[in-house]
Amino acid sequence: MTWGTIATWRMAHDGVLKAAEMLKNKETAGDAVESLINVIEEYPYYKSVGYGGLPNEEGIVEMDAAFMDGDTLAQGAVGGIHNVLHAVSVARKLSNEHYNSFRVGEGATKYATINGFKMQNMLTDRAKKRWQKKLLELKDESVTPYDGHDTIGAITLSEAGSMAAATSTSGLFMKKAGRVGDSPLSGSGFYVDSEIGGAAATGLGEDIMKGCISYEIVRRMGEGETPQEACDHAVYPFVKKLKKRYGKAGEFSLVAMDKDGDWGVATNVEFTFSVATSTEDPQILIAHPSAN
Ligand code: SD4
């Protein structure tokens, strides 16, 4: 039987190795995707996810995360949560709630505390130094604050045919307090349906949200497109449309996997990702912007 996982950026690879082992051992898609992301959240040297993530302009690491179960379509998400090591695990627990399943700010942090999640200061000395340096650089008004961001977004497919998706990010470096990106937003940062497939995004949240791109990819796969066709058709025309109608388009990088373990990628910047399936050894690959 087929299993598989795909996740954004080279940084995902250790998590993909872990998820691949779990999926091989017939563990669930939900457990595998959560573990994949937990590995990245714990590692202090990834500057855009979990511990060591870059802070907002006030020096606080505010994180966004989501979890979706492709069987039940249940979703949980957090926005602007702080002092929690595993934001994605909080999101997963929230996915069990029928009401109040997307919590932000203090409400999200309170939910994590009450439910016994590991709390810790997420600002490392390294991230604090980068923030202090950036504050100085920003005295020059021509410098843009928003140049450091990446999200871990992942899809898993279990041997039993279940799928799950999850994301976790500290969002845009130097973002305004309370700014929430696409990563916790259903259909924008992620979407998965075990009967079809899933997709996850990284890039400029403000622009990814304008096209609900992850849902669009899954919708297209549901109409019979391959993951690669769905990525190409959802991403490139939309980037073009944004440039025409909005005047510009930020970074878009999308990964997708269908219920058979086939996968696709589309990006408008050079983009690394990690993938493993029952027929392909785990590998880090690079995708280049298409001429489309
Ligand atoms: C956000 N999409 O908060 C995230 C950041 C990201 O590559 O993925 N950047 O907008």
py3Dmol code that shows the C-alpha trace and the ligand (Angstrom):
import py3Dmol

protein = """\
ATOM      1  CA  MET A   1       0.000   0.000   0.000  1.00  0.00           C
ATOM      2  CA  THR A   2       1.063   3.553  -0.667  1.00  0.00           C
ATOM      3  CA  TRP A   3       2.174   6.061   1.937  1.00  0.00           C
ATOM      4  CA  GLY A   4       3.819   9.429   1.461  1.00  0.00           C
ATOM      5  CA  THR A   5       4.704  12.843   2.772  1.00  0.00           C
ATOM      6  CA  ILE A   6       5.789  16.158   1.284  1.00  0.00           C
ATOM      7  CA  ALA A   7       6.792  19.326   3.112  1.00  0.00           C
ATOM      8  CA  THR A   8       8.019  22.840   2.377  1.00  0.00           C
ATOM      9  CA  TRP A   9      11.693  23.837   2.500  1.00  0.00           C
ATOM     10  CA  ARG A  10      14.905  21.962   3.074  1.00  0.00           C
ATOM     11  CA  MET A  11      14.451  22.506   6.822  1.00  0.00           C
ATOM     12  CA  ALA A  12      11.581  19.990   6.720  1.00  0.00           C
ATOM     13  CA  HIS A  13      13.848  17.071   5.884  1.00  0.00           C
ATOM     14  CA  ASP A  14      14.521  15.730   9.398  1.00  0.00           C
ATOM     15  CA  GLY A  15      10.805  15.898  10.044  1.00  0.00           C
ATOM     16  CA  VAL A  16      10.076  14.111   6.761  1.00  0.00           C
ATOM     17  CA  LEU A  17      12.517  11.331   7.729  1.00  0.00           C
ATOM     18  CA  LYS A  18      10.677  10.920  11.005  1.00  0.00           C
ATOM     19  CA  ALA A  19       7.235  10.964   9.379  1.00  0.00           C
ATOM     20  CA  ALA A  20       8.387   8.449   6.746  1.00  0.00           C
ATOM     21  CA  GLU A  21       9.472   6.017   9.470  1.00  0.00           C
ATOM     22  CA  MET A  22       6.145   6.422  11.225  1.00  0.00           C
ATOM     23  CA  LEU A  23       4.118   5.957   8.045  1.00  0.00           C
ATOM     24  CA  LYS A  24       6.167   2.891   7.130  1.00  0.00           C
ATOM     25  CA  ASN A  25       5.274   1.521  10.572  1.00  0.00           C
ATOM     26  CA  LYS A  26       1.586   2.083   9.821  1.00  0.00           C
ATOM     27  CA  GLU A  27       1.140   4.999  12.196  1.00  0.00           C
ATOM     28  CA  THR A  28      -1.612   7.481  11.390  1.00  0.00           C
ATOM     29  CA  ALA A  29      -1.344  10.414   8.978  1.00  0.00           C
ATOM     30  CA  GLY A  30      -2.253  12.781  11.838  1.00  0.00           C
ATOM     31  CA  ASP A  31       0.465  11.502  14.184  1.00  0.00           C
ATOM     32  CA  ALA A  32       3.017  11.584  11.370  1.00  0.00           C
ATOM     33  CA  VAL A  33       2.303  15.151  10.281  1.00  0.00           C
ATOM     34  CA  GLU A  34       2.309  16.429  13.864  1.00  0.00           C
ATOM     35  CA  SER A  35       5.632  14.708  14.607  1.00  0.00           C
ATOM     36  CA  LEU A  36       7.125  15.992  11.359  1.00  0.00           C
ATOM     37  CA  ILE A  37       6.364  19.554  12.378  1.00  0.00           C
ATOM     38  CA  ASN A  38       7.310  19.098  16.042  1.00  0.00           C
ATOM     39  CA  VAL A  39      10.860  18.196  14.950  1.00  0.00           C
ATOM     40  CA  ILE A  40      11.181  21.526  13.166  1.00  0.00           C
ATOM     41  CA  GLU A  41       9.508  23.527  15.935  1.00  0.00           C
ATOM     42  CA  GLU A  42      12.059  22.231  18.447  1.00  0.00           C
ATOM     43  CA  TYR A  43      15.163  22.983  16.414  1.00  0.00           C
ATOM     44  CA  PRO A  44      16.562  26.381  17.499  1.00  0.00           C
ATOM     45  CA  TYR A  45      18.390  27.253  14.275  1.00  0.00           C
ATOM     46  CA  TYR A  46      15.413  27.440  11.923  1.00  0.00           C
ATOM     47  CA  LYS A  47      14.657  31.124  11.992  1.00  0.00           C
ATOM     48  CA  SER A  48      11.044  31.014  10.987  1.00  0.00           C
ATOM     49  CA  VAL A  49       9.412  28.180  12.885  1.00  0.00           C
ATOM     50  CA  GLY A  50       8.939  27.484  16.594  1.00  0.00           C
ATOM     51  CA  TYR A  51      11.875  27.820  18.987  1.00  0.00           C
ATOM     52  CA  GLY A  52      14.362  30.257  17.461  1.00  0.00           C
ATOM     53  CA  GLY A  53      11.702  31.768  15.192  1.00  0.00           C
ATOM     54  CA  LEU A  54      12.087  35.453  14.397  1.00  0.00           C
ATOM     55  CA  PRO A  55       9.994  37.855  16.475  1.00  0.00           C
ATOM     56  CA  ASN A  56       7.500  40.539  15.596  1.00  0.00           C
ATOM     57  CA  GLU A  57       8.513  44.208  15.751  1.00  0.00           C
ATOM     58  CA  GLU A  58       7.996  44.217  19.518  1.00  0.00           C
ATOM     59  CA  GLY A  59      10.461  41.356  19.990  1.00  0.00           C
ATOM     60  CA  ILE A  60       7.817  38.710  20.699  1.00  0.00           C
ATOM     61  CA  VAL A  61       7.746  35.406  18.812  1.00  0.00           C
ATOM     62  CA  GLU A  62       4.123  35.104  17.729  1.00  0.00           C
ATOM     63  CA  MET A  63       3.326  31.876  15.938  1.00  0.00           C
ATOM     64  CA  ASP A  64       0.591  30.660  13.607  1.00  0.00           C
ATOM     65  CA  ALA A  65      -0.177  26.968  13.113  1.00  0.00           C
ATOM     66  CA  ALA A  66      -2.892  24.645  11.838  1.00  0.00           C
ATOM     67  CA  PHE A  67      -3.823  20.989  11.675  1.00  0.00           C
ATOM     68  CA  MET A  68      -6.399  19.319   9.419  1.00  0.00           C
ATOM     69  CA  ASP A  69      -7.661  15.736   9.378  1.00  0.00           C
ATOM     70  CA  GLY A  70      -8.434  14.726   5.789  1.00  0.00           C
ATOM     71  CA  ASP A  71     -10.910  12.008   6.828  1.00  0.00           C
ATOM     72  CA  THR A  72     -13.267  14.113   8.936  1.00  0.00           C
ATOM     73  CA  LEU A  73     -12.231  17.528   7.529  1.00  0.00           C
ATOM     74  CA  ALA A  74     -11.801  18.628  11.174  1.00  0.00           C
ATOM     75  CA  GLN A  75      -9.471  21.576  11.581  1.00  0.00           C
ATOM     76  CA  GLY A  76      -7.833  23.409  14.433  1.00  0.00           C
ATOM     77  CA  ALA A  77      -5.682  26.516  14.256  1.00  0.00           C
ATOM     78  CA  VAL A  78      -3.900  29.112  16.337  1.00  0.00           C
ATOM     79  CA  GLY A  79      -2.895  32.643  15.386  1.00  0.00           C
ATOM     80  CA  GLY A  80      -0.425  34.855  17.238  1.00  0.00           C
ATOM     81  CA  ILE A  81       0.179  32.281  19.978  1.00  0.00           C
ATOM     82  CA  HIS A  82       3.284  32.802  22.110  1.00  0.00           C
ATOM     83  CA  ASN A  83       5.442  30.969  24.669  1.00  0.00           C
ATOM     84  CA  VAL A  84       4.359  27.547  23.388  1.00  0.00           C
ATOM     85  CA  LEU A  85       6.894  25.087  22.017  1.00  0.00           C
ATOM     86  CA  HIS A  86       4.538  23.087  19.817  1.00  0.00           C
ATOM     87  CA  ALA A  87       1.978  25.408  18.264  1.00  0.00           C
ATOM     88  CA  VAL A  88       0.929  22.683  15.821  1.00  0.00           C
ATOM     89  CA  SER A  89       0.047  20.328  18.675  1.00  0.00           C
ATOM     90  CA  VAL A  90      -2.190  22.990  20.176  1.00  0.00           C
ATOM     91  CA  ALA A  91      -3.822  23.343  16.741  1.00  0.00           C
ATOM     92  CA  ARG A  92      -4.313  19.585  16.570  1.00  0.00           C
ATOM     93  CA  LYS A  93      -5.978  19.497  19.972  1.00  0.00           C
ATOM     94  CA  LEU A  94      -8.239  22.345  18.875  1.00  0.00           C
ATOM     95  CA  SER A  95      -9.268  20.283  15.849  1.00  0.00           C
ATOM     96  CA  ASN A  96     -11.183  18.064  18.276  1.00  0.00           C
ATOM     97  CA  GLU A  97     -13.375  20.985  19.293  1.00  0.00           C
ATOM     98  CA  HIS A  98     -16.536  21.590  17.307  1.00  0.00           C
ATOM     99  CA  TYR A  99     -16.794  25.145  18.618  1.00  0.00           C
ATOM    100  CA  ASN A 100     -13.869  27.515  19.249  1.00  0.00           C
ATOM    101  CA  SER A 101     -11.459  25.522  17.082  1.00  0.00           C
ATOM    102  CA  PHE A 102      -9.473  28.555  15.847  1.00  0.00           C
ATOM    103  CA  ARG A 103      -8.018  30.587  18.715  1.00  0.00           C
ATOM    104  CA  VAL A 104      -5.814  33.666  18.518  1.00  0.00           C
ATOM    105  CA  GLY A 105      -3.555  35.692  20.807  1.00  0.00           C
ATOM    106  CA  GLU A 106      -4.082  35.431  24.547  1.00  0.00           C
ATOM    107  CA  GLY A 107      -7.032  33.055  24.086  1.00  0.00           C
ATOM    108  CA  ALA A 108      -4.836  30.613  22.182  1.00  0.00           C
ATOM    109  CA  THR A 109      -2.019  30.854  24.712  1.00  0.00           C
ATOM    110  CA  LYS A 110      -4.485  30.372  27.570  1.00  0.00           C
ATOM    111  CA  TYR A 111      -5.918  27.261  25.893  1.00  0.00           C
ATOM    112  CA  ALA A 112      -2.389  25.839  25.589  1.00  0.00           C
ATOM    113  CA  THR A 113      -1.625  26.547  29.251  1.00  0.00           C
ATOM    114  CA  ILE A 114      -4.857  25.021  30.517  1.00  0.00           C
ATOM    115  CA  ASN A 115      -4.310  21.929  28.408  1.00  0.00           C
ATOM    116  CA  GLY A 116      -0.806  21.295  29.715  1.00  0.00           C
ATOM    117  CA  PHE A 117       1.247  22.155  26.625  1.00  0.00           C
ATOM    118  CA  LYS A 118       4.930  22.863  27.148  1.00  0.00           C
ATOM    119  CA  MET A 119       5.377  26.585  27.709  1.00  0.00           C
ATOM    120  CA  GLN A 120       8.710  28.300  27.188  1.00  0.00           C
ATOM    121  CA  ASN A 121      10.186  31.564  26.010  1.00  0.00           C
ATOM    122  CA  MET A 122      10.585  31.058  22.261  1.00  0.00           C
ATOM    123  CA  LEU A 123      13.012  33.939  21.701  1.00  0.00           C
ATOM    124  CA  THR A 124      16.578  32.632  21.452  1.00  0.00           C
ATOM    125  CA  ASP A 125      19.619  34.915  21.899  1.00  0.00           C
ATOM    126  CA  ARG A 126      20.361  34.468  18.212  1.00  0.00           C
ATOM    127  CA  ALA A 127      16.876  35.608  17.133  1.00  0.00           C
ATOM    128  CA  LYS A 128      17.019  38.514  19.612  1.00  0.00           C
ATOM    129  CA  LYS A 129      20.311  39.688  18.097  1.00  0.00           C
ATOM    130  CA  ARG A 130      18.819  39.596  14.595  1.00  0.00           C
ATOM    131  CA  TRP A 131      15.841  41.588  15.821  1.00  0.00           C
ATOM    132  CA  GLN A 132      18.082  44.206  17.493  1.00  0.00           C
ATOM    133  CA  LYS A 133      20.187  44.466  14.327  1.00  0.00           C
ATOM    134  CA  LYS A 134      17.068  44.888  12.231  1.00  0.00           C
ATOM    135  CA  LEU A 135      15.752  47.643  14.488  1.00  0.00           C
ATOM    136  CA  LEU A 136      18.956  49.575  13.829  1.00  0.00           C
ATOM    137  CA  GLU A 137      18.825  48.902  10.080  1.00  0.00           C
ATOM    138  CA  LEU A 138      15.250  50.149   9.948  1.00  0.00           C
ATOM    139  CA  LYS A 139      16.403  53.621  10.863  1.00  0.00           C
ATOM    140  CA  ASP A 140      17.210  53.709   7.145  1.00  0.00           C
ATOM    141  CA  GLU A 141      13.713  54.011   5.689  1.00  0.00           C
ATOM    142  CA  SER A 142      14.660  52.357   2.400  1.00  0.00           C
ATOM    143  CA  VAL A 143      15.193  49.026   4.194  1.00  0.00           C
ATOM    144  CA  THR A 144      12.214  46.684   4.154  1.00  0.00           C
ATOM    145  CA  PRO A 145      11.467  44.995   7.466  1.00  0.00           C
ATOM    146  CA  TYR A 146       9.818  41.947   5.976  1.00  0.00           C
ATOM    147  CA  ASP A 147      12.625  39.885   4.511  1.00  0.00           C
ATOM    148  CA  GLY A 148      12.738  36.841   6.767  1.00  0.00           C
ATOM    149  CA  HIS A 149       9.947  34.315   6.681  1.00  0.00           C
ATOM    150  CA  ASP A 150       9.275  30.663   5.908  1.00  0.00           C
ATOM    151  CA  THR A 151       6.626  28.210   6.916  1.00  0.00           C
ATOM    152  CA  ILE A 152       6.756  24.516   7.429  1.00  0.00           C
ATOM    153  CA  GLY A 153       3.719  23.088   5.677  1.00  0.00           C
ATOM    154  CA  ALA A 154       3.288  19.338   5.276  1.00  0.00           C
ATOM    155  CA  ILE A 155       0.942  16.712   3.911  1.00  0.00           C
ATOM    156  CA  THR A 156       0.913  13.049   4.956  1.00  0.00           C
ATOM    157  CA  LEU A 157      -0.779   9.980   3.493  1.00  0.00           C
ATOM    158  CA  SER A 158      -0.977   6.800   5.575  1.00  0.00           C
ATOM    159  CA  GLU A 159      -1.062   3.221   4.337  1.00  0.00           C
ATOM    160  CA  ALA A 160      -4.665   3.083   5.499  1.00  0.00           C
ATOM    161  CA  GLY A 161      -5.491   5.858   2.995  1.00  0.00           C
ATOM    162  CA  SER A 162      -5.956   8.674   5.499  1.00  0.00           C
ATOM    163  CA  MET A 163      -4.428  12.088   4.907  1.00  0.00           C
ATOM    164  CA  ALA A 164      -3.541  15.045   7.128  1.00  0.00           C
ATOM    165  CA  ALA A 165      -2.070  18.512   6.656  1.00  0.00           C
ATOM    166  CA  ALA A 166      -0.385  20.899   9.059  1.00  0.00           C
ATOM    167  CA  THR A 167       1.541  24.169   9.140  1.00  0.00           C
ATOM    168  CA  SER A 168       3.646  26.085  11.653  1.00  0.00           C
ATOM    169  CA  THR A 169       5.421  29.440  11.371  1.00  0.00           C
ATOM    170  CA  SER A 170       6.562  32.510  13.223  1.00  0.00           C
ATOM    171  CA  GLY A 171       5.312  34.414  10.160  1.00  0.00           C
ATOM    172  CA  LEU A 172       6.896  37.550   8.799  1.00  0.00           C
ATOM    173  CA  PHE A 173       9.963  38.832  10.628  1.00  0.00           C
ATOM    174  CA  MET A 174       9.150  42.260  12.168  1.00  0.00           C
ATOM    175  CA  LYS A 175       5.428  41.846  11.531  1.00  0.00           C
ATOM    176  CA  LYS A 176       3.061  44.060  13.481  1.00  0.00           C
ATOM    177  CA  ALA A 177       1.749  42.577  16.714  1.00  0.00           C
ATOM    178  CA  GLY A 178      -1.350  40.516  15.990  1.00  0.00           C
ATOM    179  CA  ARG A 179      -0.606  40.084  12.280  1.00  0.00           C
ATOM    180  CA  VAL A 180      -1.756  36.648  11.134  1.00  0.00           C
ATOM    181  CA  GLY A 181      -0.690  35.125   7.816  1.00  0.00           C
ATOM    182  CA  ASP A 182      -2.108  32.411   5.578  1.00  0.00           C
ATOM    183  CA  SER A 183      -0.628  29.483   7.478  1.00  0.00           C
ATOM    184  CA  PRO A 184      -3.487  28.955   9.966  1.00  0.00           C
ATOM    185  CA  LEU A 185      -6.180  29.839   7.423  1.00  0.00           C
ATOM    186  CA  SER A 186      -8.050  26.925   5.931  1.00  0.00           C
ATOM    187  CA  GLY A 187      -7.838  26.834   2.153  1.00  0.00           C
ATOM    188  CA  SER A 188      -5.042  29.398   2.041  1.00  0.00           C
ATOM    189  CA  GLY A 189      -2.118  27.921   3.977  1.00  0.00           C
ATOM    190  CA  PHE A 190      -3.359  24.324   3.829  1.00  0.00           C
ATOM    191  CA  TYR A 191      -6.202  22.007   2.878  1.00  0.00           C
ATOM    192  CA  VAL A 192      -6.623  18.241   2.746  1.00  0.00           C
ATOM    193  CA  ASP A 193      -9.349  15.779   1.854  1.00  0.00           C
ATOM    194  CA  SER A 194      -8.425  12.087   2.127  1.00  0.00           C
ATOM    195  CA  GLU A 195     -10.659  11.267  -0.834  1.00  0.00           C
ATOM    196  CA  ILE A 196      -8.669  13.659  -3.049  1.00  0.00           C
ATOM    197  CA  GLY A 197      -5.364  14.979  -1.678  1.00  0.00           C
ATOM    198  CA  GLY A 198      -3.834  17.918   0.126  1.00  0.00           C
ATOM    199  CA  ALA A 199      -1.815  21.092  -0.407  1.00  0.00           C
ATOM    200  CA  ALA A 200       0.209  23.489   1.743  1.00  0.00           C
ATOM    201  CA  ALA A 201       1.729  26.894   1.109  1.00  0.00           C
ATOM    202  CA  THR A 202       4.662  29.059   2.033  1.00  0.00           C
ATOM    203  CA  GLY A 203       5.321  32.605   0.907  1.00  0.00           C
ATOM    204  CA  LEU A 204       3.738  35.972   1.482  1.00  0.00           C
ATOM    205  CA  GLY A 205       0.592  35.229   3.451  1.00  0.00           C
ATOM    206  CA  GLU A 206      -1.143  38.454   2.500  1.00  0.00           C
ATOM    207  CA  ASP A 207      -0.992  37.444  -1.175  1.00  0.00           C
ATOM    208  CA  ILE A 208      -1.570  33.682  -0.771  1.00  0.00           C
ATOM    209  CA  MET A 209      -4.821  34.502   1.049  1.00  0.00           C
ATOM    210  CA  LYS A 210      -6.048  36.491  -1.924  1.00  0.00           C
ATOM    211  CA  GLY A 211      -6.368  33.276  -3.945  1.00  0.00           C
ATOM    212  CA  CYS A 212      -7.212  30.546  -1.356  1.00  0.00           C
ATOM    213  CA  ILE A 213      -4.545  28.654  -3.265  1.00  0.00           C
ATOM    214  CA  SER A 214      -4.348  25.450  -1.217  1.00  0.00           C
ATOM    215  CA  TYR A 215      -8.069  24.831  -1.567  1.00  0.00           C
ATOM    216  CA  GLU A 216      -7.900  25.621  -5.269  1.00  0.00           C
ATOM    217  CA  ILE A 217      -5.211  22.967  -5.754  1.00  0.00           C
ATOM    218  CA  VAL A 218      -7.253  20.341  -3.907  1.00  0.00           C
ATOM    219  CA  ARG A 219     -10.370  21.324  -5.830  1.00  0.00           C
ATOM    220  CA  ARG A 220      -8.527  20.882  -9.109  1.00  0.00           C
ATOM    221  CA  MET A 221      -7.177  17.473  -8.069  1.00  0.00           C
ATOM    222  CA  GLY A 222     -10.770  16.546  -7.256  1.00  0.00           C
ATOM    223  CA  GLU A 223     -11.698  17.429 -10.847  1.00  0.00           C
ATOM    224  CA  GLY A 224      -9.114  14.922 -12.076  1.00  0.00           C
ATOM    225  CA  GLU A 225      -5.953  16.995 -12.453  1.00  0.00           C
ATOM    226  CA  THR A 226      -2.651  15.476 -11.326  1.00  0.00           C
ATOM    227  CA  PRO A 227      -0.996  17.214  -8.358  1.00  0.00           C
ATOM    228  CA  GLN A 228       1.491  18.862 -10.720  1.00  0.00           C
ATOM    229  CA  GLU A 229      -1.217  20.079 -13.094  1.00  0.00           C
ATOM    230  CA  ALA A 230      -3.286  21.354 -10.185  1.00  0.00           C
ATOM    231  CA  CYS A 231      -0.294  23.248  -8.738  1.00  0.00           C
ATOM    232  CA  ASP A 232       0.606  24.746 -12.120  1.00  0.00           C
ATOM    233  CA  HIS A 233      -2.964  25.758 -12.913  1.00  0.00           C
ATOM    234  CA  ALA A 234      -3.721  27.174  -9.472  1.00  0.00           C
ATOM    235  CA  VAL A 235      -0.501  29.086  -8.879  1.00  0.00           C
ATOM    236  CA  TYR A 236       0.845  30.585 -12.095  1.00  0.00           C
ATOM    237  CA  PRO A 237      -2.346  32.142 -13.523  1.00  0.00           C
ATOM    238  CA  PHE A 238      -3.141  33.539 -10.091  1.00  0.00           C
ATOM    239  CA  VAL A 239       0.285  35.136  -9.718  1.00  0.00           C
ATOM    240  CA  LYS A 240      -0.242  36.677 -13.164  1.00  0.00           C
ATOM    241  CA  LYS A 241      -3.710  37.882 -12.182  1.00  0.00           C
ATOM    242  CA  LEU A 242      -2.390  39.508  -9.012  1.00  0.00           C
ATOM    243  CA  LYS A 243       0.363  41.275 -10.916  1.00  0.00           C
ATOM    244  CA  LYS A 244      -2.189  42.596 -13.386  1.00  0.00           C
ATOM    245  CA  ARG A 245      -4.911  43.601 -10.966  1.00  0.00           C
ATOM    246  CA  TYR A 246      -3.048  44.339  -7.735  1.00  0.00           C
ATOM    247  CA  GLY A 247       0.187  45.505  -9.312  1.00  0.00           C
ATOM    248  CA  LYS A 248       2.499  42.982  -7.681  1.00  0.00           C
ATOM    249  CA  ALA A 249       2.657  39.474  -6.233  1.00  0.00           C
ATOM    250  CA  GLY A 250       4.721  38.203  -3.301  1.00  0.00           C
ATOM    251  CA  GLU A 251       6.310  34.804  -2.974  1.00  0.00           C
ATOM    252  CA  PHE A 252       4.155  31.739  -3.605  1.00  0.00           C
ATOM    253  CA  SER A 253       5.459  28.173  -3.101  1.00  0.00           C
ATOM    254  CA  LEU A 254       2.998  25.308  -2.926  1.00  0.00           C
ATOM    255  CA  VAL A 255       3.373  21.564  -2.393  1.00  0.00           C
ATOM    256  CA  ALA A 256       0.638  18.998  -3.030  1.00  0.00           C
ATOM    257  CA  MET A 257       0.133  15.255  -2.727  1.00  0.00           C
ATOM    258  CA  ASP A 258      -2.860  13.220  -3.846  1.00  0.00           C
ATOM    259  CA  LYS A 259      -4.465  10.148  -2.299  1.00  0.00           C
ATOM    260  CA  ASP A 260      -2.223   7.883  -4.401  1.00  0.00           C
ATOM    261  CA  GLY A 261       1.010   9.503  -3.161  1.00  0.00           C
ATOM    262  CA  ASP A 262       1.697  11.390  -6.392  1.00  0.00           C
ATOM    263  CA  TRP A 263       2.920  14.915  -5.741  1.00  0.00           C
ATOM    264  CA  GLY A 264       3.470  18.309  -7.348  1.00  0.00           C
ATOM    265  CA  VAL A 265       5.033  21.691  -6.644  1.00  0.00           C
ATOM    266  CA  ALA A 266       4.690  25.217  -8.038  1.00  0.00           C
ATOM    267  CA  THR A 267       6.670  28.279  -7.053  1.00  0.00           C
ATOM    268  CA  ASN A 268       7.594  31.755  -8.230  1.00  0.00           C
ATOM    269  CA  VAL A 269      10.927  31.717  -6.358  1.00  0.00           C
ATOM    270  CA  GLU A 270      13.662  29.115  -6.067  1.00  0.00           C
ATOM    271  CA  PHE A 271      12.250  26.722  -3.527  1.00  0.00           C
ATOM    272  CA  THR A 272      13.458  23.614  -1.707  1.00  0.00           C
ATOM    273  CA  PHE A 273      11.164  20.910  -0.420  1.00  0.00           C
ATOM    274  CA  SER A 274      11.399  17.425   1.011  1.00  0.00           C
ATOM    275  CA  VAL A 275       9.455  14.364  -0.056  1.00  0.00           C
ATOM    276  CA  ALA A 276       9.291  10.647   0.769  1.00  0.00           C
ATOM    277  CA  THR A 277       6.872   7.982  -0.430  1.00  0.00           C
ATOM    278  CA  SER A 278       6.636   4.205  -0.350  1.00  0.00           C
ATOM    279  CA  THR A 279       8.251   4.174  -3.791  1.00  0.00           C
ATOM    280  CA  GLU A 280      10.715   7.084  -3.451  1.00  0.00           C
ATOM    281  CA  ASP A 281      13.529   7.422  -0.911  1.00  0.00           C
ATOM    282  CA  PRO A 282      13.394  10.587   1.192  1.00  0.00           C
ATOM    283  CA  GLN A 283      14.998  13.437  -0.707  1.00  0.00           C
ATOM    284  CA  ILE A 284      15.432  17.199  -0.719  1.00  0.00           C
ATOM    285  CA  LEU A 285      14.596  18.692  -4.124  1.00  0.00           C
ATOM    286  CA  ILE A 286      14.730  22.164  -5.624  1.00  0.00           C
ATOM    287  CA  ALA A 287      11.923  23.685  -7.653  1.00  0.00           C
ATOM    288  CA  HIS A 288      12.538  26.662  -9.899  1.00  0.00           C
ATOM    289  CA  PRO A 289      10.065  29.357 -10.846  1.00  0.00           C
ATOM    290  CA  SER A 290       8.207  28.341 -13.966  1.00  0.00           C
ATOM    291  CA  ALA A 291       8.237  30.401 -17.130  1.00  0.00           C
ATOM    292  CA  ASN A 292       4.419  30.046 -17.168  1.00  0.00           C
TER     293      ASN A 292
END
"""
ligand_1 = """\
10
SD4
C 3.132 34.071 6.479
N 3.221 32.339 4.812
O 2.993 34.260 7.677
C 3.807 32.796 6.047
C 5.251 33.031 5.971
C 5.982 32.198 4.999
O 7.674 31.993 3.421
O 5.684 31.096 4.689
N 6.983 32.681 4.343
O 2.795 34.883 5.629
"""
view = py3Dmol.view(width=600, height=400)
view.addModel(protein, "pdb")
view.setStyle({"model": 0}, {"cartoon": {"style": "trace"}})
view.addModel(ligand_1, "xyz")
view.setStyle({"model": 1}, {"stick": {}})
view.zoomTo()
view.show()
